[in-house]
């Protein structure tokens, strides 16, 4: 009788362990298999935080010696860790280019909410060569020029819209073959070929697809990401920088990187730094939505996440080394 009572007393704890481990196993499956559709699109961005919780659950189930749910919890935690942890470790191979250095900065200015003085200060402090701006408006352009941006970055391709859809690309070096990509969502992306002396021309684009803010726009989000230019290993050297509205836990962004790009944050071991979240006061854990994707022929030297008062994003600054002309 005592044995039966003991078994019965253990059952509720085992059930709790199964209930705790199950969601992490499902999360690992969704993330690993690229099943991020519907509400999972928004949730999957927080995978690094879920990974930490999964490790705790795995440890607890082991301590409680609930072996069957512990196996599930450990497998889920190991799988999630394998997906997330490499972003915190610098890559041995960051590219082999030996040409001139190009310093790039991307900033989402929140439709003009960001402080132009602060943005100009970042450009000057970091000696920026290429500046990509998202949510660019006419007022933002006028404010930046009034503060001397034309003297720093005289070449530009601007597409001002008084909403989140505007885009801009500024350069210290001449821009050719300029244009604007217009997504089906009507979000826009300014682009142009940056001509740095002693380097192969670089086709740079200020990236900003639709944000997956709710069910009505999830198809637009996926379509916009799918329309971003794939790398061209045997063609133009490409550089994508901006607010991608997705993290490396989203399958469309991973597919884009796999076409022949290198994520600069991932390559430098800074792939878990947040660039969007609580910076405007919203109680949201920070996640990395802003990226610099460099053609694999470009060497990634360094990356920093900076601050821009008035924006809900943090600018990303990267130092790159370009390939020499063929």
Residue pairs with C-beta under 8 A, 6 or more apart in sequence:
13 64
13 66
14 66
14 68
14 69
17 60
17 61
17 64
17 66
17 69
17 70
17 73
18 68
18 69
18 72
20 57
20 60
20 61
20 69
20 73
21 57
21 58
21 61
21 69
21 70
21 72
21 73
21 76
22 72
24 50
24 53
24 54
24 57
24 73
24 76
24 77
24 80
25 72
25 73
25 75
25 76
27 47
27 50
27 54
27 76
27 80
28 54
28 75
28 76
28 79
28 80
28 83
29 35
30 36
30 40
30 44
31 44
31 47
31 80
31 83
31 249
32 79
32 83
34 251
34 254
35 251
36 44
36 249
36 250
36 251
37 218
38 215
38 218
39 215
41 212
41 218
41 221
41 250
42 212
44 247
44 249
44 250
45 246
45 247
45 249
45 250
45 287
45 289
46 285
46 287
47 80
47 83
47 84
47 247
47 249
48 84
48 249
48 272
48 287
49 285
50 80
51 77
51 80
51 81
51 83
51 84
54 73
54 76
54 77
54 80
54 81
55 77
55 81
57 73
57 77
58 70
58 73
58 74
58 76
58 77
61 69
61 70
61 73
61 74
62 70
62 73
62 74
64 70
83 249
84 249
84 272
86 266
86 271
87 248
87 265
87 266
87 269
87 270
87 271
87 272
88 269
88 270
88 271
88 272
89 269
90 267
90 268
90 269
91 262
91 266
91 267
91 268
91 269
94 262
94 267
94 268
94 299
94 300
94 301
95 262
95 267
95 294
95 296
95 297
95 298
95 299
95 300
95 321
96 297
96 299
97 297
97 298
97 299
97 321
97 322
97 323
97 324
98 299
98 321
98 323
98 324
99 196
99 198
99 199
99 200
99 321
99 322
99 323
99 324
100 196
100 197
100 198
100 199
100 321
100 322
101 301
101 319
101 320
101 321
101 322
102 129
102 130
102 194
102 196
102 199
102 202
102 319
102 320
102 321
102 322
103 126
103 127
103 128
103 129
103 130
103 317
103 318
103 319
103 320
104 128
104 129
104 130
104 131
104 132
104 204
104 239
104 241
104 292
104 317
104 318
104 320
105 122
105 123
105 126
105 128
105 130
105 131
105 132
105 306
105 315
105 316
105 317
105 318
106 131
106 132
106 133
106 134
106 206
106 241
106 242
106 243
106 290
106 292
106 315
106 316
107 114
107 119
107 122
107 131
107 132
107 133
107 134
107 308
107 311
107 313
107 315
108 114
108 133
108 134
108 135
108 208
108 242
108 243
108 276
108 290
108 311
108 312
108 313
109 119
109 133
109 134
109 135
109 136
109 140
109 308
109 310
109 311
110 135
110 280
110 310
110 311
110 312
110 313
111 135
111 137
111 162
111 163
111 164
111 166
112 135
112 137
112 139
112 140
113 280
113 310
113 311
114 140
114 308
114 309
114 310
114 311
115 308
115 309
115 310
116 140
116 143
116 144
116 147
117 147
118 307
118 308
118 309
118 310
119 144
119 308
119 315
120 144
120 147
120 148
120 149
120 152
122 128
122 306
122 308
122 315
122 317
123 131
123 149
123 152
123 153
124 152
126 306
126 317
128 152
128 153
128 172
128 317
129 153
129 171
129 172
129 173
129 194
129 196
130 153
130 169
130 170
130 171
130 172
130 173
130 194
130 204
130 239
130 241
131 153
131 168
131 169
131 170
131 171
132 168
132 169
132 170
132 190
132 204
132 205
132 206
132 207
132 241
132 242
133 140
133 167
133 168
133 169
133 170
133 206
134 164
134 166
134 167
134 206
134 207
134 208
134 242
134 243
135 163
135 164
135 165
135 166
135 208
135 243
136 158
136 159
136 160
136 161
136 166
136 167
136 168
136 190
137 160
137 161
137 162
137 163
137 166
138 160
138 162
139 162
140 160
140 166
140 168
141 158
141 160
141 168
149 170
152 172
153 170
153 171
153 172
154 172
155 170
155 171
155 172
155 173
155 174
155 175
155 192
156 168
156 169
156 170
156 171
156 175
157 168
157 169
157 175
157 178
157 179
157 180
157 190
157 191
157 192
158 168
158 169
158 190
159 166
159 167
159 168
159 180
159 188
159 190
160 166
160 168
161 188
164 187
164 208
165 185
165 186
165 187
165 188
165 208
166 188
167 180
167 187
167 188
167 189
167 190
167 206
167 208
168 190
168 206
169 175
169 178
169 190
169 191
169 192
169 204
169 205
169 206
171 192
171 194
171 204
173 194
173 195
173 196
173 197
174 194
174 195
175 192
175 193
175 194
175 195
176 192
176 193
176 195
176 201
177 192
177 193
177 203
178 190
178 191
178 192
178 193
179 190
179 191
179 192
180 188
180 189
180 190
180 191
181 188
181 189
181 191
181 205
181 227
182 188
183 189
183 209
183 210
183 220
183 223
183 224
183 227
184 220
184 223
184 224
184 227
185 209
185 210
185 217
185 220
185 221
185 223
185 224
187 208
187 209
187 210
187 224
188 208
189 205
189 206
189 207
189 208
189 242
190 205
190 206
191 203
191 204
191 205
191 206
192 203
192 204
193 201
193 202
193 203
193 204
193 236
194 201
194 202
194 203
194 204
194 239
195 201
196 202
196 322
198 324
198 325
199 322
199 323
199 324
199 325
200 237
200 297
200 322
200 323
200 324
200 325
200 326
201 236
201 237
202 236
202 237
202 238
202 239
202 295
202 298
202 322
203 229
203 236
203 237
203 238
203 239
204 238
204 239
204 240
204 241
205 229
205 238
205 239
205 240
205 241
205 242
206 241
206 242
207 228
207 240
207 241
207 242
207 243
207 244
207 291
208 242
208 243
208 244
208 245
209 221
209 224
209 225
209 227
209 228
209 244
209 245
209 246
210 217
210 220
210 221
210 224
210 245
211 217
211 221
211 245
212 218
212 221
212 245
212 246
221 245
221 246
222 252
225 244
225 246
225 250
225 252
225 253
225 256
226 252
228 240
228 256
229 238
229 240
230 256
230 259
230 260
231 238
231 259
231 260
231 261
231 295
231 296
232 238
232 260
232 295
233 260
233 295
233 296
233 297
237 295
237 297
237 298
237 322
237 323
238 261
238 295
239 292
239 293
239 294
239 295
239 298
239 320
240 256
240 261
240 291
240 292
240 293
241 291
241 292
241 293
241 316
241 318
242 290
242 291
243 276
243 289
243 290
243 313
244 253
244 289
244 290
244 291
245 289
246 252
246 253
246 289
247 253
247 287
247 288
247 289
248 254
248 257
248 263
248 266
248 271
248 288
253 291
256 293
257 263
257 293
260 295
260 296
261 293
261 294
261 295
261 296
262 293
262 294
262 295
262 296
262 298
262 300
263 271
263 291
263 292
263 293
264 291
264 292
264 293
264 294
264 300
264 303
264 316
264 318
264 320
265 271
265 273
265 288
265 291
265 292
265 303
265 305
265 316
267 300
267 303
268 300
268 302
268 303
270 303
270 304
270 305
271 288
272 288
273 288
273 305
274 285
274 286
274 287
274 288
274 305
274 314
275 286
275 287
275 288
275 289
275 290
275 305
275 313
275 314
275 316
276 286
276 287
276 288
276 289
276 290
276 312
276 313
276 314
277 284
277 285
277 286
277 287
277 312
278 284
278 285
278 286
279 286
279 307
279 311
279 312
279 313
279 314
280 311
280 312
282 312
289 313
290 313
290 314
290 315
290 316
291 316
292 300
292 303
292 316
292 318
292 320
294 300
294 318
294 320
297 323
298 320
298 321
298 322
298 323
299 320
299 321
300 318
300 319
300 320
301 318
301 319
301 320
301 321
302 318
302 319
303 316
303 317
303 318
303 319
304 316
304 317
304 318
305 314
305 315
305 316
305 317
306 314
306 315
306 316
306 317
307 314
307 315
308 314
308 315
